[in-house]
Amino acid sequence: MIGRLPVSESIGEVVDVERPFMKRKAALTFGQAKIEAKAYVGHQGQLDWLIEKATRKSKRCYEFLLAPQILLRLLRAQLMVKFCAPADAILMAIAAVIYFVSPFDLIPDSIPVLGLIDDTSVITSVARANLTLISNFRKWETLFDRGRELR
């Protein structure tokens, strides 16, 4: 099964590694998103595509979604090899972004407000689990931005 990744043994669904979550028929759980996240680690083009898709979605709902912005900035910095975070934290962040981007998760995004509440609850949980990392990242961002201003 080169180039394919099983999503869940219980539903027996297999998705393409290129865009593992795009053609989903069943609801996505965070556990399934973590499995899919492994396909993105080490694949810069795929991760960049995911970050861009999540950025577009978060901009549409900006007033409701502030936590995704920090995770997306952290993933971009990791992708550009400017900031180094633990592998587990990166995997959780990617899984949260996959869950956020997927329109067919536990509460589909087509249901007004509620569809975003489950997305933000997953992202908030990941952010809370990584508070120290996020705090360190925000300090790094501040120093990095000051360094750019001095040039």
Steps between C-alpha positions, in 0.01 A plus 500: 500500500759757398363854500190409700423513868223323693284751686328266737505126527145505636353654187760350268527820300822577317594847385762638269810641675512794258174647634392250767195685628345654192263222390364385831159341540509422873543751782861568598607459860808661653652151537463445127644845435808403707545192282476716187740756649781245479469513120578873506813481715801525272295600193551874468272551198208318659540679832529837324179424308322409826618818674382717210157332497465549877613863470227570245237336722613682815495836319135442406420448870768721657296648783411148615837335450806655659673184628552350150705803401769422756516132403523592131782747565680237709467242220624749241804581714566127545457442125751776420742350759504824697344362818542151638220333696468147640371241253198412715391863516538542124303180439220627727500839326479340155220271618308801638542681167381191309194483726442874459520485120288188458138594425375157614610467861283415801283809446507589128607855415178546304312530832527871589702584812498143638719383211769741612459436871629142475792620284597767750462262794754263343740787421457644851571159654819467296603855592438433871701178483790702357480825699870510581594442137257768382631744760859432389396532135332837560813626680710374208265674253537828686880474497500387137282797397724743695805354324338567162417859597863568594627401155 
